[in-house]
Amino acid sequence: MVAPSRRARALVVQNLGIASVIIATPVVRDLVATLPLPLGVLGHESSTVLVGLNGLRLLRDAAWNRARAGARR
């Protein structure tokens, strides 16, 4: 049971990295030059969608089966 939780934790770290990079990009762009509001919103919402889709990988049975198989080794 430890393997699935490790897989979930790794996915959370991935999600934090994805969100940080995608959100930091428009912030830096806005600090350097002007960034239109729609592009800032698009950047934020795209990170939300990517994080959500990445998190959905945990719902696949194959992911849990792989984690359980790894725990038995």
C-alpha positions as CSV (number, residue, x, y, z in Angstrom):
1,M,0.0,0.0,0.0
2,V,3.0,2.3,0.2
3,A,3.7,2.2,-3.5
4,P,0.3,3.8,-4.6
5,S,0.8,6.6,-2.1
6,R,4.3,7.2,-3.3
7,R,3.0,7.4,-6.9
8,A,0.3,9.9,-5.8
9,R,2.9,12.0,-4.0
10,A,5.1,12.0,-7.1
11,L,2.1,13.2,-9.1
12,V,1.5,16.0,-6.6
13,V,5.1,17.1,-7.0
14,Q,4.7,17.0,-10.8
15,N,1.5,19.1,-10.5
16,L,3.2,21.7,-8.4
17,G,6.1,21.9,-10.8
18,I,3.7,22.3,-13.8
19,A,1.6,24.9,-12.2
20,S,4.6,26.9,-10.9
21,V,6.3,27.0,-14.3
22,I,3.2,27.8,-16.2
23,I,2.1,30.5,-13.8
24,A,5.5,32.0,-13.3
25,T,5.9,32.5,-17.1
26,P,3.1,35.1,-17.4
27,V,4.2,36.8,-14.2
28,V,7.7,37.3,-15.4
29,R,6.5,38.4,-18.7
30,D,4.2,41.0,-17.1
31,L,7.1,42.3,-14.9
32,V,9.3,42.7,-17.9
33,A,6.7,44.1,-20.3
34,T,3.0,44.5,-20.4
35,L,0.9,41.4,-20.7
36,P,-2.7,41.6,-21.8
37,L,-5.2,40.3,-19.2
38,P,-6.6,37.6,-21.5
39,L,-3.2,36.1,-22.0
40,G,-2.6,36.1,-18.2
41,V,-6.0,34.4,-17.7
42,L,-5.1,31.9,-20.5
43,G,-1.8,31.1,-18.8
44,H,-3.5,30.5,-15.4
45,E,-6.4,28.5,-16.8
46,S,-4.1,26.3,-18.9
47,S,-2.1,25.4,-15.8
48,T,-5.3,24.4,-14.1
49,V,-6.4,22.2,-17.0
50,L,-3.0,20.5,-17.3
51,V,-2.8,19.9,-13.5
52,G,-6.3,18.4,-13.6
53,L,-5.6,16.2,-16.5
54,N,-2.3,15.0,-14.9
55,G,-4.2,14.2,-11.7
56,L,-6.7,12.1,-13.6
57,R,-3.9,9.7,-14.4
58,L,-4.4,8.4,-10.8
59,L,-7.9,7.3,-11.6
60,R,-6.7,4.8,-14.2
61,D,-6.7,1.2,-12.9
62,A,-3.5,0.5,-14.8
63,A,-1.7,3.1,-12.7
64,W,-2.8,1.5,-9.4
65,N,-2.0,-2.0,-10.8
66,R,1.5,-0.9,-11.8
67,A,2.0,0.6,-8.3
68,R,0.8,-2.6,-6.6
69,A,3.1,-4.7,-8.8
70,G,6.0,-2.5,-7.9
71,A,5.3,-3.0,-4.3
72,R,5.5,-6.8,-4.5
73,R,9.0,-6.8,-6.0
